[in-house]
């Protein structure tokens, strides 16, 4: 498993764990105001997911997908994230396989549009997600959620090895 596969696998799995930890929250808890992130669990999740979608569309140089209307249910956010993470991961891996991580695309949302690198954008999305997951974990802890994932890469790698039945030193990719 190479570095990109590790980063993508960790990002998708860890964000999925955060979404799962929020599953028992009421609508009032999902919308409780905090002094971090995008102020609520629901809005911070929607922002994180929207960010993955927008940057994936920009790198693919395709029209932006439509914004989801109104407050989303947690189940809808989970489905949306699963689709966005799969799309982002497939695009990132395809660009790696084509030797295009250093290629440039135009960010048409900037005014004026600006050139950005594919590899830099992939790293931006992953680090952006990490930042918001930390905020979400803090909010979830303050809401009384138990057994929250730590979210570190080595912890994910150990869990992935356990789930796949592969021991250390395996050359097969961990599930992501």
N, C-alpha and C positions, 0 to 999 in steps of 0.2 A: 504494500500500500504506500503510495507516494504522499508527499506533503499536502497536495491539493485534496486528495481523497480523504485524508485525515481531517483537514479543516472543514470540508463540506459535510462529512459524516458527523463530526462533533456538533456542528452548527445545527443541522437538521434534528438530530437526536435530542440535543439539550433543549432546543426551543420546543420540541414536542413534549418533553418532560415538564417544562414550565406550563404549557397549555394544559397538560393533564393535571397538574397541581391546582390549577384554577377551576377545575371541573366542578368542585363542590361549592363554589361561591354562589351567593344569591346575586340577582341583578343589582341590588343596593350595594353589595360589596364590590362587584365589578365596576360600579360607577362611583365608588367612594373617592373623594378628593384627597390627593396627597401632594406634598410639596416637591415631588420629583417626577421625572419622566414627562409624559404627556398628561399628567395629573390623575389619571385613573388607570386601572388595570386594562379595561376594555380599550381605551384610547391609545395606550402605549402598545398594546398588541396590534391594534389596527394600523398604527404608524409603522411598526416593525414589518408587518406583512406587506403593507403598501410600498414600503421602501424596497423590499425584495422584488416586488412586481415591477416597479418603475425602472429600476436599474437593469433588470433582466430585459425589459422591452427596449431600453435605450441601447444596450450592448448589441441586441439583435437587430437594431435599426428598423423597428416595426412600430406601428401605432401603439400608443399607450392604451392599456386595457381600461375599461370603464371603472370608475370608483364605485365601491359598494355603497348603496344608499342606506341611510339611517343606521341606528345602533345595531350591531350584529350580535347574534347569539354566540355563545362560546363554541357551540357545535359548528356554526358557520365559519367562525374564525379558524377552527381546527382544520376544516376542509380546505379553506382558502390557503392556509399556510402549507398544508401538505402539497397542494398543487403548485404553489409558488416555489417552494423549496425544490421540488422535483424538476421544475422548469429551469430554475437557476442552476441547479447541479448539472443537469444535462447540457445546458449551454456552456457552462464553465469547462466541463470535461471535453466537450466537442472542440472548444477553442484550444485547449491544451493539446489534444490529439492532432489538430491541424497546425500546431506550432504558432498559434496566433495570440499568445498571452501578451505579447508586446505590441500587438496591433492597436491602431487608433480608430476611434469612432467619434462622431460628433454628438455632444450632449445638446440636443435641440431645445431643452428646457432652460438652459442658461441664456441670458440676454446680454450680449450677443451669444449665439451658440459657440461652444468651445470644444476643442479636441481633448479627449481623455483616453487613457490606456485601458484595455480590457483587464489586464492583470491588476492594475491599481484599483479598478472598480470592483473586482471580485474581492480584493482585500478590504476595500471600504465597506462593502455590504457585510462581510463577516465580522469586522470589528464593530461596526454600527450595531449589529444584532447583539453582540456580546455586551455592549454598553447597556442596551435596553433590557436585556435579560437580567443583568445585575439590578437594575431599577425594579423590574418586575418581581424578582426574588425578594427584594427588600419590602415591597408592597405586600406580597403574599405572606411574608413572615409577620408583618404588622397586622395582617388580617387573621392571624392564628393558624395558618396552614402548617401542617407538620411534615416531616420527612422530605424537605425540599432538596432537590439535587444541588450539589455544590457547583457543578457546571464546568469543571476544569477538564482539559483534554486528556490527561492521563487517567482520570477517573472514568471518562467515557471509554477510553481504550480498554481499560480493565473490564468494564461492564460488557463491552462488545465482545471481547474474547470469551467471557463467561457465557454469554448468550449463544455464541456460535459454537462453543465446545472446543475452540482452538486454544492451544496454550501459547505462551510466549515463544517467539521465534517463528511462528507460522508465517508463511509468505502470502497467505490468502487474505483478502481484504476483510476487515471487520464490517458488520452490517452498519448501514448509515441511514 
